């Protein structure tokens, strides 16, 4: 897949309640959003833009030499925000693949971001994402750890059958922790944001189920570890420690 066909978009806003002004939180002298942007740029898959409704975030990104695009403040999800951003920066449709990187993953591995694009070698795949095998017993039953249930289709790759907060599947064998990074074919993203929230999406509170319920194919690349998602002050302290150590 030519890199000229791929764009990486990082949605970011200041509305978090557990960690106010989260994207601007200082980690090693730089705002968290700048760390995420840098990780995405290191992946080398295509240009990176931060999609935001905040002038403060835009200013921080541009001060660091990055690119930001302003979006509306009333989007219900990051997927809606990146679709508006995509149509703004690329109205002619040059980018055929869009990678959505959450703005609170400052420890994301650039190699894992690149790996998320591999399923698009199969033209039947609409959306691609990541997961890692659960190694800690407490995560198996933690509803905040989203599990993906899938069937193997290639080396270290699954076709997703379901996503759930429950412990699934039952029986012996590994469980997989879903990582909230998505790559979309442009047409799939346009279709996805036009769909209403689905029954299982509302029940599980998992947006990706909307795509599965609509018959869209999601493939999952398996990677070795889960990046730290920063949602609380304790998470922020952990991210500072990880990045200070050069990991």
Residue pairs with C-beta under 8 A, 6 or more apart in sequence:
1 97
1 117
1 120
1 121
3 44
3 45
3 46
4 46
4 94
5 46
5 94
5 95
5 96
5 97
6 45
6 46
6 95
6 96
6 97
6 98
6 99
6 117
7 46
7 47
7 48
7 49
7 86
7 89
7 90
7 95
7 97
7 98
7 99
8 40
8 43
8 45
8 46
8 47
8 48
8 49
8 98
8 99
8 101
8 113
9 48
9 49
9 50
9 51
9 82
9 85
9 86
9 98
9 99
9 100
9 101
10 33
10 36
10 37
10 40
10 48
10 49
10 50
10 51
10 100
10 101
10 102
10 103
11 50
11 51
11 52
11 71
11 78
11 81
11 82
11 85
11 100
11 102
11 103
12 23
12 33
12 50
12 51
12 52
12 54
12 57
12 103
13 23
13 52
13 53
13 54
13 57
13 73
13 81
14 20
14 21
14 22
14 23
14 24
14 54
14 56
14 57
16 22
16 231
18 231
18 232
19 25
19 230
19 231
19 232
19 233
19 235
19 236
21 56
22 32
22 103
22 104
22 230
22 231
23 31
23 32
23 33
23 52
23 54
23 57
23 60
23 103
23 104
24 31
24 32
24 33
24 56
24 57
24 60
25 31
25 32
25 230
25 236
26 32
27 35
27 106
27 236
27 239
27 240
27 243
28 35
28 240
28 243
28 244
30 64
31 60
31 64
32 103
32 104
32 106
32 230
32 236
32 239
33 50
33 57
33 60
33 61
33 103
34 60
34 61
34 64
34 66
35 106
35 243
36 101
36 102
36 103
36 104
36 105
36 106
36 108
37 48
37 50
37 61
37 64
37 66
38 64
39 101
39 105
39 106
39 107
39 108
39 109
39 110
39 113
40 48
40 99
40 101
40 108
40 110
40 113
41 48
41 66
42 110
43 110
43 111
43 113
43 114
44 110
44 114
45 99
45 113
45 114
45 117
46 95
46 97
46 99
47 67
48 66
48 67
49 66
49 67
49 68
49 69
49 85
49 89
50 57
50 58
50 61
50 66
50 67
50 68
50 69
50 103
51 68
51 69
51 71
51 81
51 82
51 84
51 85
52 58
52 61
52 68
52 69
52 70
52 71
53 70
53 71
53 72
53 73
53 75
53 81
55 70
57 68
58 68
58 70
61 67
61 68
62 68
69 85
69 88
69 89
71 81
71 84
71 85
71 88
72 81
72 84
75 81
75 84
77 207
78 100
78 102
79 100
79 182
79 189
79 192
79 193
79 207
80 193
82 98
82 100
82 189
83 189
83 190
83 193
86 95
86 98
86 186
86 189
93 186
95 186
96 185
96 186
97 117
97 120
97 183
97 184
97 185
97 186
98 183
98 184
98 186
98 189
99 113
99 116
99 117
99 181
99 182
99 183
99 184
100 181
100 182
100 183
100 184
101 108
101 113
101 181
102 180
102 181
102 229
104 229
104 230
104 231
105 181
105 227
105 228
105 229
105 230
106 228
106 230
106 239
106 243
107 227
107 228
107 239
107 242
107 243
107 247
108 181
108 227
109 223
109 225
109 227
112 130
112 179
112 181
112 223
112 227
113 181
115 130
115 221
115 223
116 128
116 129
116 130
116 181
116 182
116 183
116 221
117 128
117 183
118 128
118 157
118 221
119 125
119 128
119 157
119 183
119 219
119 220
119 221
120 128
120 183
120 185
122 219
124 217
125 185
125 217
125 218
125 219
126 184
126 185
126 188
126 211
126 216
126 217
126 218
127 182
127 183
127 184
127 185
127 188
127 192
127 208
127 211
127 216
127 217
127 218
127 219
128 182
128 183
128 218
128 219
128 220
128 221
129 148
129 160
129 178
129 179
129 180
129 181
129 182
129 183
129 208
129 218
129 219
129 220
129 221
130 178
130 179
130 181
130 220
130 221
130 222
130 223
131 148
131 150
131 158
131 176
131 177
131 178
131 179
131 220
131 221
131 222
131 223
132 176
132 177
132 179
132 222
132 223
132 224
132 225
132 226
133 174
133 175
133 176
133 177
133 222
134 140
134 145
134 147
134 174
134 175
134 176
134 177
139 145
139 177
140 167
140 175
141 167
143 165
143 166
144 165
145 165
145 177
146 163
146 164
146 165
146 177
146 178
146 180
146 206
147 163
147 164
147 165
147 166
147 167
147 168
147 175
147 176
147 177
147 178
148 158
148 160
148 162
148 163
148 176
148 177
148 178
148 220
149 160
149 161
149 162
149 163
149 164
149 168
149 169
149 176
150 158
150 159
150 160
150 161
150 176
150 220
151 158
151 159
151 161
152 158
153 159
153 219
156 221
156 222
156 223
157 219
157 220
157 221
157 222
158 176
158 219
158 220
158 222
159 217
159 218
159 219
159 220
160 208
160 212
160 217
160 218
160 219
160 220
161 212
162 168
162 209
162 212
163 178
163 204
163 206
163 208
163 209
163 212
164 204
164 206
165 204
165 205
165 206
167 175
168 175
169 175
176 220
176 222
177 226
178 220
179 223
179 226
179 227
180 229
182 208
184 192
188 211
188 216
191 214
191 216
192 210
192 211
192 214
192 216
195 210
195 211
195 214
197 207
197 210
198 209
198 210
198 213
198 214
199 213
200 206
200 209
200 212
200 213
201 207
201 208
201 209
201 210
201 213
208 218
211 218
212 218
228 235
228 238
228 239
228 242
229 235
230 236
230 239
